[in-house]
Amino acid sequence: MTVAGGPVTQAETAAPPPQATPRPPKRGRSARARGDRRTGYLLISPTAVIVFVMVILPILWTVSLAFQHVRLLNLRTTGFIGDYSLDNFKAVLTSPGFVDALVNTLVYSVGGTACAIGLGLVAALALRRPFRGRGFVRACMLLPYVAPVVAATFLWKTMLNPQFGLVNHYGTTLLGWNEPIAFLSSAAPVSPLGVNLHISQAMLTVVMFEAWRSFPFAFLFLTARMMAMPVSLEEAAAVDGAAPTQTFRYIVLPQLLPTIAVLTVLRFIWTFNNFDDIYLLTGGGANTQVVAVRVYDYLINKADIGAAAAQALVLAAILAVLVTVYLKFAGRSEEVA
């Protein structure tokens, strides 16, 4: 190739390779990111301090007390680091009445949770259709849950009193009872329809109280879920000739199962750790002592802080295992469905 002024070689015609220009360091962006992180840390630091002081530190302190021989007299001289041993756990697990208290706790938790969710489901289904005064009736349903527990237990103890209670009065005069029934002080096992349940009459009464007091919580959750359910599915089932029981079993209940699973976990945890209901109703007598009442007895009456902390840890470990197993099987059933 030639041009005016002489031939041009191939090397001269080839364009020089572009040189990569180094990018300037992103100092402004990195400085801004560091500043944002510092600001975020400053914003969450009060919450982190509160959680550490109010949650983590008491848990660590309880764990430390559970492995030490701590009484009320030497509590002030006890620190996080001390003579650790398993004596408290051995004494707790081998003490008389611990297995019975654990069984009572399971019976109380399972029975109270099942009855509360069952009553809440029945109430939600009964008040599902609109009618005049439905809002007032729904508001009245919340009274057992929002009422102070001291007032509620006092009301039940007065109504169930064998001498001047309303229940025994109408039972002996209208229902033909031979004698008044000591609902909250009888340790006799209940035998409905000739079936011995090995549950004391007082425990059954406490379970009924827990169901009555807690069912509004399930009622709220289930009512909210039912309001979000599409009505077209039930209308189509009615057109196809499905009975109300079939509509509930195959359409309504499958949509409520996830909500019922969440309610079961929450209510079981709260009932398993419940203390005030049983303590105010029976004081742990008549074969109604649960582990929470037993912890209180060791802490207040016996002043054995180490044994009380050990029982609290055992209770927490058992609850964690039960909830983990339930969540595992519940998660599998939802995946299969």
C-alpha positions as CSV (number, residue, x, y, z in Angstrom):
1,M,0.0,0.0,0.0
2,T,1.4,3.4,-1.0
3,V,0.3,6.9,-0.3
4,A,1.6,10.2,-1.2
5,G,4.9,10.6,0.4
6,G,6.1,7.0,0.2
7,P,5.0,3.5,1.0
8,V,3.4,2.7,4.4
9,T,4.4,-0.6,6.0
10,Q,1.9,-2.9,7.9
11,A,3.5,-2.1,11.2
12,E,2.8,1.6,10.6
13,T,-0.9,1.0,9.6
14,A,-1.6,-1.3,12.6
15,A,-3.3,0.7,15.4
16,P,-1.5,0.7,18.8
17,P,-3.1,-1.6,21.3
18,P,-5.3,0.2,23.8
19,Q,-3.8,0.6,27.2
20,A,-5.9,-0.2,30.2
21,T,-6.3,2.9,32.3
22,P,-6.2,2.1,36.1
23,R,-9.5,2.9,37.8
24,P,-9.3,5.3,40.6
25,P,-9.8,3.8,44.1
26,K,-13.3,4.0,45.4
27,R,-12.3,5.9,48.5
28,G,-15.5,7.8,48.7
29,R,-17.7,4.8,48.4
30,S,-15.8,2.7,50.9
31,A,-15.6,5.5,53.4
32,R,-19.4,6.0,53.0
33,A,-20.0,2.2,53.5
34,R,-17.8,2.3,56.7
35,G,-19.7,5.3,57.9
36,D,-23.1,3.5,57.3
37,R,-21.9,0.5,59.2
38,R,-20.8,2.6,62.1
39,T,-24.1,4.4,62.1
40,G,-25.9,1.0,62.0
41,Y,-23.9,-0.3,64.9
42,L,-24.6,2.8,66.9
43,L,-28.3,2.5,66.3
44,I,-28.6,-1.1,67.3
45,S,-26.1,-0.8,70.3
46,P,-28.9,0.2,72.8
47,T,-31.0,-2.8,71.8
48,A,-28.0,-5.1,71.9
49,V,-27.1,-3.9,75.4
50,I,-30.6,-4.3,76.7
51,V,-30.8,-7.9,75.2
52,F,-27.5,-8.8,76.8
53,V,-28.4,-7.4,80.2
54,M,-32.0,-8.6,80.3
55,V,-31.8,-11.9,78.4
56,I,-28.3,-13.3,77.9
57,L,-26.8,-12.3,81.2
58,P,-29.6,-13.9,83.3
59,I,-29.4,-17.1,81.3
60,L,-25.7,-17.3,81.8
61,W,-26.2,-16.6,85.5
62,T,-28.8,-19.3,85.8
63,V,-26.5,-21.8,84.1
64,S,-23.7,-20.9,86.4
65,L,-25.9,-21.3,89.5
66,A,-27.2,-24.6,88.4
67,F,-23.7,-26.1,88.6
68,Q,-22.9,-24.6,92.0
69,H,-24.1,-25.3,95.6
70,V,-25.8,-22.1,96.2
71,R,-28.1,-21.3,99.1
72,L,-29.8,-18.0,100.0
73,L,-27.1,-17.4,102.6
74,N,-24.1,-17.6,100.3
75,L,-25.8,-16.0,97.2
76,R,-23.9,-12.7,97.6
77,T,-20.6,-14.4,97.6
78,T,-21.3,-16.6,94.6
79,G,-19.8,-15.6,91.2
80,F,-19.9,-16.9,87.7
81,I,-16.8,-19.0,88.3
82,G,-17.0,-21.4,91.2
83,D,-16.9,-25.0,92.2
84,Y,-18.9,-26.6,89.4
85,S,-20.4,-30.0,89.8
86,L,-23.4,-32.1,88.8
87,D,-24.7,-32.6,92.3
88,N,-27.8,-30.3,91.8
89,F,-28.9,-32.2,88.7
90,K,-28.4,-35.6,90.4
91,A,-30.4,-34.4,93.4
92,V,-33.2,-33.0,91.2
93,L,-33.5,-36.0,88.9
94,T,-33.5,-38.5,91.7
95,S,-35.7,-36.5,94.1
96,P,-39.1,-38.0,94.9
97,G,-41.9,-36.4,93.0
98,F,-39.9,-35.1,90.1
99,V,-41.2,-37.7,87.6
100,D,-44.8,-37.2,88.8
101,A,-44.3,-33.4,88.4
102,L,-42.9,-33.9,84.9
103,V,-45.9,-36.2,83.9
104,N,-48.3,-33.6,85.3
105,T,-46.6,-30.9,83.3
106,L,-47.0,-32.9,80.1
107,V,-50.6,-33.7,80.8
108,Y,-51.4,-30.1,81.7
109,S,-49.6,-28.8,78.6
110,V,-51.0,-31.2,76.1
111,G,-54.5,-31.2,77.5
112,G,-54.6,-27.4,77.9
113,T,-53.2,-26.8,74.5
114,A,-55.6,-29.2,72.7
115,C,-58.7,-28.0,74.5
116,A,-57.8,-24.3,74.0
117,I,-57.3,-24.7,70.3
118,G,-60.4,-26.9,70.0
119,L,-62.6,-24.4,71.8
120,G,-61.1,-21.6,69.7
121,L,-61.8,-23.4,66.5
122,V,-65.4,-24.1,67.5
123,A,-66.0,-20.4,68.5
124,A,-64.4,-19.2,65.3
125,L,-66.6,-21.5,63.2
126,A,-69.7,-20.5,65.2
127,L,-69.1,-16.7,64.7
128,R,-68.0,-16.9,61.1
129,R,-71.2,-16.0,59.4
130,P,-72.4,-12.4,59.9
131,F,-75.3,-11.7,62.2
132,R,-76.6,-8.8,64.3
133,G,-74.4,-8.3,67.3
134,R,-71.5,-10.4,66.1
135,G,-68.9,-7.8,67.0
136,F,-70.2,-7.6,70.5
137,V,-70.1,-11.4,70.9
138,R,-66.6,-11.5,69.5
139,A,-65.5,-8.9,72.0
140,C,-67.1,-10.9,74.9
141,M,-65.1,-13.9,73.7
142,L,-61.9,-12.0,74.7
143,L,-62.8,-11.5,78.3
144,P,-61.2,-14.7,79.7
145,Y,-57.9,-13.9,78.0
146,V,-57.7,-10.2,79.0
147,A,-59.1,-10.6,82.6
148,P,-56.4,-10.6,85.3
149,V,-55.4,-14.1,86.3
150,V,-55.9,-13.3,90.0
151,A,-59.5,-12.3,89.4
152,A,-60.2,-15.3,87.1
153,T,-58.8,-17.8,89.5
154,F,-60.7,-16.2,92.4
155,L,-63.9,-16.5,90.4
156,W,-63.3,-20.2,89.6
157,K,-62.4,-21.0,93.2
158,T,-65.6,-19.3,94.4
159,M,-67.8,-21.0,91.9
160,L,-66.3,-24.5,92.5
161,N,-66.2,-24.2,96.3
162,P,-67.8,-27.4,97.7
163,Q,-69.6,-25.5,100.5
164,F,-71.1,-22.3,98.9
165,G,-70.1,-22.6,95.2
166,L,-72.7,-22.1,92.5
167,V,-71.7,-25.2,90.6
168,N,-72.1,-27.6,93.6
169,H,-75.4,-25.8,94.5
170,Y,-77.0,-26.4,91.2
171,G,-75.4,-29.8,90.8
172,T,-76.9,-31.1,94.1
173,T,-80.3,-29.4,93.5
174,L,-80.9,-29.8,89.8
175,L,-78.5,-32.5,88.5
176,G,-79.0,-35.0,91.3
177,W,-75.5,-35.1,92.8
178,N,-75.4,-37.1,96.0
179,E,-72.8,-34.8,97.6
180,P,-70.8,-31.7,96.6
181,I,-67.6,-32.3,94.6
182,A,-64.3,-30.8,95.6
183,F,-63.1,-29.9,92.2
184,L,-59.8,-28.2,93.2
185,S,-58.8,-30.4,96.2
186,S,-59.7,-33.9,95.1
187,A,-56.8,-36.2,94.1
188,A,-59.2,-39.0,93.1
189,P,-58.7,-40.2,89.5
190,V,-61.3,-39.4,87.0
191,S,-63.1,-42.3,85.3
192,P,-65.6,-40.9,82.7
193,L,-67.7,-43.7,81.1
194,G,-65.8,-46.3,83.2
195,V,-62.4,-45.4,81.6
196,N,-59.7,-44.7,84.2
197,L,-57.6,-41.8,82.9
198,H,-55.2,-41.8,85.9
199,I,-55.7,-38.0,86.1
200,S,-56.9,-36.4,89.3
201,Q,-60.1,-34.4,89.4
202,A,-58.2,-31.3,90.4
203,M,-55.8,-31.7,87.4
204,L,-58.8,-32.0,85.0
205,T,-60.3,-28.9,86.5
206,V,-57.0,-27.0,86.1
207,V,-56.8,-28.2,82.4
208,M,-60.4,-26.9,81.9
209,F,-59.5,-23.6,83.4
210,E,-56.4,-23.3,81.1
211,A,-58.6,-24.1,78.1
212,W,-61.2,-21.5,79.1
213,R,-58.6,-18.8,79.7
214,S,-56.5,-19.4,76.6
215,F,-59.1,-20.3,73.9
216,P,-59.6,-16.5,72.9
217,F,-56.0,-16.4,71.7
218,A,-56.7,-19.3,69.3
219,F,-60.0,-17.8,68.4
220,L,-58.4,-14.6,67.3
221,F,-55.8,-16.4,65.1
222,L,-58.3,-18.7,63.5
223,T,-60.9,-15.9,62.9
224,A,-58.3,-13.8,61.1
225,R,-57.3,-16.8,58.9
226,M,-60.9,-17.6,58.1
227,M,-61.6,-14.0,57.0
228,A,-58.7,-14.3,54.5
229,M,-60.0,-17.6,53.0
230,P,-61.7,-17.4,49.6
231,V,-65.4,-18.0,49.7
232,S,-65.5,-19.3,46.1
233,L,-64.2,-22.7,47.1
234,E,-66.9,-23.3,49.6
235,E,-69.5,-22.0,47.2
236,A,-68.3,-24.4,44.5
237,A,-68.4,-27.3,47.0
238,A,-72.0,-26.4,48.0
239,V,-73.0,-26.3,44.3
240,D,-71.4,-29.8,43.9
241,G,-73.6,-31.1,46.7
242,A,-70.9,-31.4,49.5
243,A,-72.2,-31.7,53.0
244,P,-71.0,-29.1,55.6
245,T,-68.8,-31.7,57.3
246,Q,-67.2,-32.5,54.0
247,T,-66.7,-28.8,53.2
248,F,-65.0,-28.3,56.6
249,R,-62.8,-31.5,56.3
250,Y,-61.6,-31.0,52.7
251,I,-61.7,-27.2,52.2
252,V,-61.7,-25.3,55.5
253,L,-59.5,-27.5,57.7
254,P,-56.5,-27.8,55.2
255,Q,-56.3,-24.0,55.0
256,L,-56.3,-23.8,58.8
257,L,-53.7,-26.4,59.5
258,P,-50.6,-24.0,59.2
259,T,-52.3,-21.6,61.6
260,I,-53.2,-24.5,64.0
261,A,-49.5,-25.7,63.9
262,V,-48.3,-22.2,64.9
263,L,-50.9,-22.0,67.7
264,T,-49.9,-25.5,68.9
265,V,-46.3,-24.5,69.3
266,L,-47.0,-21.2,71.0
267,R,-49.6,-22.5,73.4
268,F,-47.6,-25.5,74.3
269,I,-44.5,-23.4,75.2
270,W,-46.6,-21.0,77.3
271,T,-48.6,-23.7,79.0
272,F,-45.4,-25.8,79.7
273,N,-43.9,-22.9,81.5
274,N,-47.1,-21.7,83.2
275,F,-47.0,-21.2,86.9
276,D,-49.6,-18.8,88.1
277,D,-52.7,-20.6,87.1
278,I,-52.0,-23.8,89.0
279,Y,-50.4,-22.1,91.9
280,L,-53.4,-19.8,92.4
281,L,-55.9,-22.5,92.0
282,T,-54.5,-25.5,93.9
283,G,-51.0,-24.4,95.1
284,G,-49.7,-27.6,93.6
285,G,-51.8,-29.9,95.8
286,A,-54.1,-32.7,94.9
287,N,-51.6,-34.2,92.4
288,T,-51.4,-31.0,90.3
289,Q,-47.8,-30.0,91.0
290,V,-45.9,-29.2,87.8
291,V,-42.2,-28.5,87.3
292,A,-42.7,-24.7,87.4
293,V,-44.4,-24.9,90.8
294,R,-41.7,-27.3,92.0
295,V,-39.0,-24.8,90.9
296,Y,-40.8,-22.1,92.9
297,D,-41.0,-24.4,96.0
298,Y,-37.2,-25.1,95.8
299,L,-36.5,-21.4,95.4
300,I,-38.8,-19.9,98.0
301,N,-39.6,-22.5,100.6
302,K,-36.3,-24.5,100.6
303,A,-34.1,-21.5,99.6
304,D,-32.0,-23.9,97.4
305,I,-31.2,-21.7,94.5
306,G,-28.8,-24.1,92.9
307,A,-31.4,-26.9,92.8
308,A,-34.1,-24.5,91.5
309,A,-31.8,-23.3,88.7
310,A,-31.0,-26.9,87.8
311,Q,-34.7,-27.8,87.6
312,A,-35.3,-24.7,85.4
313,L,-32.5,-25.9,83.0
314,V,-34.0,-29.4,82.9
315,L,-37.4,-27.9,82.1
316,A,-35.9,-25.8,79.4
317,A,-34.0,-28.7,77.9
318,I,-37.1,-31.0,77.8
319,L,-39.2,-28.2,76.3
320,A,-36.6,-27.6,73.6
321,V,-36.5,-31.3,72.7
322,L,-40.2,-31.6,72.5
323,V,-40.6,-28.5,70.4
324,T,-37.8,-29.5,68.1
325,V,-39.4,-32.9,67.5
326,Y,-42.8,-31.4,66.9
327,L,-41.4,-28.8,64.4
328,K,-39.5,-31.5,62.6
329,F,-42.5,-33.7,62.1
330,A,-44.9,-30.8,61.4
331,G,-42.5,-29.4,58.8
332,R,-42.3,-32.8,57.1
333,S,-46.1,-33.2,57.0
334,E,-46.4,-29.7,55.4
335,E,-43.8,-30.5,52.8
336,V,-45.6,-33.8,51.9
337,A,-49.0,-32.0,51.7
